[in-house]
Amino acid sequence: MPVVDVAVPVPLKQSFSYLHDTPVATGVRVKVPFGNRTLIGVVIGNIEAQTEDTGLTLKSVTEVLDEVPLFDPTLITLANWLAKYYHHPIGEVWSTLMPVRLRKGMPLTDKLDAFTLTEAGQDALEQSLVRGKKQQLCLASLADEPVEEGEIKQRFSPAVIKALSEKALIETVQIKQEIQTDWASYTLQETPPIASTEQAVAIAGVNQNGTEFRTFLLEGVTGSGKTEVYLQVIAPVLKANRQVLILVPEIGLTPQTVGRFERRFGIKVGVLHSQMSDLARLQVWQQSRRGELGIVIGTRSAIFTPMARPGMIIVDEEHDESFKQQDGLRYHARDLAVKRAQTENVPLLLGSATPSLESLNNALAKRYTHLQLSERAGGASHTQLKVLDSRDQPLQAGIAPGLLSVMRSHLQQGNQVLVFLNRRGYAPVVLCHHCGQTVDCKSCERPFTYHKSQGRLQCHHCGASKRMPNQCSACHSTSLQTSGLGTEQLEQGLGELFPDIKQVRIDSDAVRGKDALVTRLDEINARKYQLLIGTQILSKGHHFPHVTLVVVLDCDGALFSADFRAPEKFAQLITQLAGRAGRATKPGEMYIQTDNPGHPLLQDLIHNGFAHFARHALHERQMANLPPYSAQAVIRAEANAAQQVHTFLQQVKQAFGDHSHQFGGYIAGPLPCLIEKRQGRFRFMLLLQCSQRAALHTWMASTLRQVQSLPLATRVRWSLDIDPVDFS
């Protein structure tokens, strides 16, 4: 009887053999028994028929779920590469590649869940029988035709939908979404602007390459028109009836990006991100697989989207850490994009104003084609960076008097001002004024953050929450007070200082809800608000034509981080923030308030810009033999007992140390993670480094089996991270 090789979603680095009456094509899902469970696996090969004398008793495939393979040879190649490169179980790799519904064994479907009016709902709408304003709006949105469930849930709260459903005014039906399948014959819906000289050179450089694989790094200052370059290079790709996959780092960037592409080409753009329903994501996945979508835009996991006729891959803001998966299969979408473009033999375009040092090094070494945009589009001037020394200054709302005067001047001219503080909540610490005891999260041993609007304390490491106490747990004093500044307190303080100025706060507390961020961004661009307060959500790729001043508060912590990547991340953040100002005809400026005005990093950024900093940082990395001039891996481990974790990593270190001389390997640790304790578990790490990437992987492959056999390997939670970008 034929034997099929199946990748099963379990944490074991092997596939499993099962019997079946006939061979099963690679890339087909099957239902198989595994222990006392039934799991959904993917066939990755067929083995010669089992002979009578093997002595093996194999279980049989329970059910073949697909008539034809769901995954093309490219995705099969990528899955195998991912398992090998990241040393990850092949079954879990396949589970990551699949949309959630396929992962659960559900069948493919062309239909979407949608809401529609019942007869009672139609009567209620016509006769205005529903009193609630939100409920009325929801009924009105369904007046003409059923609307996809995900869209309704984005616009209306669960309470509104539940109330209308319980009243039998709306019901769920399934619809087939109509889609424009002849997208290759599009006609431009708007006339493209005349490209600048630098833009024209970049566009020509990509287009002259044709359809073959090559990686381009588009390094363009903020506001230089990188998106316009994207639009013009994909135009001939679409005309050639080939598809384009575009990756963006954040969900918040997706609506404005999608809108711009749809306005230019007049075609349906597929969207993929985590806030969509599982069914909606599956449908986009299928439409792209069948070639019904010319453009697909999505966040990190969209890199796994199949394309019937691939033509180009674009990674926008390629430097962003969001492209790195931080749990499970710890892949980097940018690196995977390079591998996929090579496998598909299509061009890859990486774009950023602040490229990662890895990508920049590849460009400078001529492995990537380096395209540069040094001037802002439309003649806009570069933002002027300035440092304000806050030492010995009487601060109001955390801001020095001189900086408040600058803000007032910009606001009086009718411009918008962006104040950046990367700390949400009211205050990061609550302490006793009598004994000095802080109110800490017991699970993480870190101070709770006070959220005044909720009247609660929250741990930003594990998510634990509790009411604000009335007295100190140590001395029982009632003299509790807050220390430090968060966006909530900053908003309150600026409201008192600028009572006549409308302000808005943009952080993960203030923009909860699926469409809250998009709504706020639209209101900002409509000039509903003059004063913008926010965290790094505001730093990523947003276009604010009326912002002329950016203020950065409390950046000193980033200047003295233990992470060797901290200077790079800080420089990228500052440069991206500076790019939010002066994007139109009005000049922009940025003030960085600091207690360390003479810090070399600050001075380099202000006087020489990011490009100079990046090249100097690369030189430093080379001298220190740090990435990208070496390859790293981190083994993290955690358990309830710190000694247990430390002992395990010492044993791991011994296992790797026995072979380190063969590969020129270096081992550091065990070291506490930058966040040493989380959710009651102690966390330590082991850093492994080789000068050559191939040597690192051979070292990993030869030693990991020994690590897995250690007695403590099943008693602590441990993971392997190849090419780590975060040590917290």
LINSUL-V350996 format. One record per helix or strand. SS is the DSSP state (hx for helix, st for strand). FROM is the first residue (numbers start at 0). LEN is the number of residues. If there is no record, write none. Layout:
SS | FROM | LEN
SS | FROM | LEN
//
This chain:
st | 2 | 6
st | 15 | 4
st | 28 | 6
st | 36 | 11
st | 59 | 5
hx | 72 | 13
hx | 89 | 8
hx | 99 | 4
st | 110 | 7
hx | 118 | 8
hx | 132 | 9
st | 146 | 2
hx | 148 | 7
hx | 157 | 9
st | 169 | 7
hx | 182 | 3
hx | 196 | 11
st | 214 | 6
hx | 225 | 14
st | 242 | 5
hx | 250 | 15
st | 268 | 4
hx | 277 | 12
st | 294 | 4
hx | 299 | 5
st | 309 | 7
hx | 320 | 3
st | 323 | 1
st | 331 | 1
hx | 332 | 12
st | 346 | 6
hx | 356 | 8
st | 368 | 5
hx | 376 | 3
st | 383 | 6
st | 395 | 1
st | 398 | 1
hx | 400 | 12
st | 415 | 5
st | 426 | 1
st | 428 | 4
st | 437 | 1
st | 439 | 2
st | 445 | 2
st | 448 | 3
st | 455 | 3
st | 464 | 3
st | 479 | 4
hx | 486 | 11
st | 502 | 4
hx | 515 | 10
st | 530 | 4
hx | 535 | 4
st | 546 | 6
hx | 555 | 4
hx | 565 | 13
st | 588 | 6
hx | 599 | 25
st | 630 | 9
hx | 641 | 16
hx | 659 | 4
st | 665 | 13
st | 680 | 10
hx | 692 | 16
hx | 710 | 4
st | 716 | 6
//
